Amino acid sequence: MQLNGGFFGPLIGYQKQWNNWVVGAEVEANWSDIDGQDSVPGTVGRSFGGVEIFGSAGAKLGFAWNRVLFYATGGVSGAERDSLLRFGPKSSDDHAASLGWMAGAGIDYAVTHNIILGVQYRHYDFGTADLDMGFLPDRTDETDLDVVAGHVVFKLNGL
């Protein structure tokens, strides 16, 4: 099933710089409107699914050059997913949470000392979720997301 949509959420982190090298840690939480639908092979049914909430906690390693930071990131990820099967007038749905991993890379630019603009790519593999579809056959769902996102960072010095 092809998933599409958008997301929004906060990220909190800490970074420390030694010469040009930057090491840090981040935690993010996102509310999303990422969903999709597909036909059920061999039937007249439809399958609907989506990611309602997702996030990650990971490490960050980067190289700073002037006002630019090039970095890689990786860690654990998690998601709350929903699924709906519809066969004519009958339908059944379930929600499930699962854990997996995340990896990516990005570029940040320091506009001022306390405001940073950036763009990053992340691949999320949320692992496997078992969905209880009630009177319909249970499902096992594996969801991956490839995300390109922009961000604005407000740096809090001294905290």
FENMO-V910667 format. One record per pair of residues at least 4 apart in sequence whose C-alpha atoms are under 8 Angstrom apart, sorted by the first residue. I is the first residue (numbers start at 1). GAP is how many residues later the second one is. If there is no record, write none. Layout:
BEGIN
I_GAP / I_GAP
END
This chain:
BEGIN
1_35 / 1_36 / 1_37 / 2_34 / 2_35 / 3_31 / 3_32 / 3_33 / 3_34 / 3_47 / 4_30 / 4_31 / 4_32 / 5_27 / 5_28 / 5_29 / 5_30 / 6_26 / 6_27 / 6_28 / 7_23 / 7_24 / 7_25 / 7_26 / 7_27 / 8_22 / 8_23 / 8_24 / 9_19 / 9_20 / 9_21 / 9_22 / 10_18 / 10_19 / 10_20 / 11_15 / 11_16 / 11_17 / 11_18 / 12_14 / 12_15 / 12_16 / 13_11 / 13_12 / 13_13 / 13_14 / 14_10 / 14_11 / 14_12 / 15_7 / 15_8 / 15_9 / 15_10 / 16_6 / 16_7 / 16_8 / 17_4 / 17_5 / 17_6 / 18_4 / 20_43 / 20_44 / 20_45 / 21_40 / 21_41 / 21_42 / 21_43 / 22_38 / 22_39 / 22_40 / 22_41 / 22_42 / 23_36 / 23_37 / 23_38 / 23_39 / 24_35 / 24_36 / 24_37 / 25_32 / 25_33 / 25_34 / 25_35 / 26_30 / 26_31 / 26_32 / 26_33 / 26_34 / 27_28 / 27_29 / 27_30 / 27_31 / 28_27 / 28_28 / 28_29 / 29_24 / 29_25 / 29_26 / 29_27 / 30_23 / 30_24 / 30_25 / 31_21 / 31_22 / 31_23 / 32_19 / 32_20 / 32_21 / 32_22 / 33_17 / 33_18 / 33_19 / 34_16 / 34_17 / 34_18 / 35_13 / 35_14 / 35_15 / 35_16 / 36_12 / 36_13 / 36_14 / 37_9 / 37_10 / 37_11 / 37_12 / 38_8 / 38_9 / 38_10 / 39_4 / 39_5 / 39_6 / 39_7 / 39_8 / 40_4 / 40_5 / 40_6 / 40_7 / 44_43 / 44_44 / 45_40 / 45_41 / 45_42 / 45_43 / 46_39 / 46_40 / 46_41 / 47_36 / 47_37 / 47_38 / 47_39 / 48_35 / 48_36 / 48_37 / 49_32 / 49_33 / 49_34 / 49_35 / 50_31 / 50_32 / 50_33 / 51_28 / 51_29 / 51_30 / 51_31 / 52_27 / 52_28 / 52_29 / 52_30 / 53_26 / 53_27 / 53_28 / 54_23 / 54_24 / 54_25 / 54_26 / 55_22 / 55_23 / 55_24 / 56_19 / 56_20 / 56_21 / 56_22 / 56_45 / 56_46 / 57_18 / 57_19 / 57_20 / 58_15 / 58_16 / 58_17 / 58_18 / 58_44 / 59_14 / 59_15 / 59_16 / 60_11 / 60_12 / 60_13 / 60_14 / 61_10 / 61_11 / 61_12 / 62_7 / 62_8 / 62_9 / 62_10 / 63_6 / 63_7 / 63_8 / 64_4 / 64_5 / 64_6 / 65_4 / 67_42 / 67_43 / 67_44 / 68_39 / 68_40 / 68_41 / 68_42 / 69_38 / 69_39 / 69_40 / 70_35 / 70_36 / 70_37 / 70_38 / 71_34 / 71_35 / 71_36 / 72_31 / 72_32 / 72_33 / 72_34 / 73_29 / 73_30 / 73_31 / 73_32 / 74_27 / 74_28 / 74_29 / 74_30 / 75_26 / 75_27 / 75_28 / 76_23 / 76_24 / 76_25 / 76_26 / 77_22 / 77_23 / 77_24 / 77_25 / 77_47 / 77_48 / 77_49 / 78_19 / 78_20 / 78_21 / 78_22 / 78_23 / 78_48 / 79_18 / 79_19 / 79_20 / 79_47 / 80_15 / 80_16 / 80_17 / 80_18 / 81_14 / 81_15 / 81_16 / 82_11 / 82_12 / 82_13 / 82_14 / 83_10 / 83_11 / 83_12 / 83_48 / 84_7 / 84_8 / 84_9 / 84_10 / 84_49 / 85_6 / 85_7 / 85_8 / 85_48 / 85_51 / 86_4 / 86_5 / 86_6 / 87_4 / 92_41 / 92_42 / 92_43 / 92_44 / 93_39 / 93_40 / 93_41 / 94_37 / 94_38 / 94_39 / 95_36 / 96_33 / 96_34 / 96_35 / 97_32 / 98_28 / 98_29 / 98_30 / 98_31 / 99_27 / 99_28 / 99_29 / 100_24 / 100_25 / 100_26 / 100_27 / 101_23 / 101_24 / 101_25 / 101_26 / 102_20 / 102_21 / 102_22 / 102_23 / 103_19 / 103_20 / 103_21 / 104_16 / 104_17 / 104_18 / 104_19 / 105_15 / 105_16 / 105_17 / 106_12 / 106_13 / 106_14 / 106_15 / 107_11 / 107_12 / 107_13 / 108_8 / 108_9 / 108_10 / 108_11 / 109_7 / 109_8 / 109_9 / 110_4 / 110_5 / 110_6 / 110_7 / 111_4 / 111_5 / 111_6 / 112_4 / 113_42 / 114_39 / 114_40 / 114_41 / 114_42 / 114_43 / 115_37 / 115_38 / 115_39 / 115_40 / 116_36 / 116_37 / 116_38 / 116_39 / 117_33 / 117_34 / 117_35 / 117_36 / 118_32 / 118_33 / 118_34 / 119_29 / 119_30 / 119_31 / 119_32 / 120_28 / 120_29 / 120_30 / 121_25 / 121_26 / 121_27 / 121_28 / 122_24 / 122_25 / 122_26 / 123_21 / 123_22 / 123_23 / 123_24 / 124_20 / 124_21 / 124_22 / 125_18 / 125_19 / 125_20 / 126_16 / 126_17 / 126_18 / 127_15 / 127_16 / 127_17 / 128_12 / 128_13 / 128_14 / 128_15 / 129_11 / 129_12 / 129_13 / 130_8 / 130_9 / 130_10 / 130_11 / 131_7 / 131_8 / 131_9 / 131_10 / 132_5 / 132_6 / 132_7 / 133_4 / 133_5 / 133_6 / 134_4
END
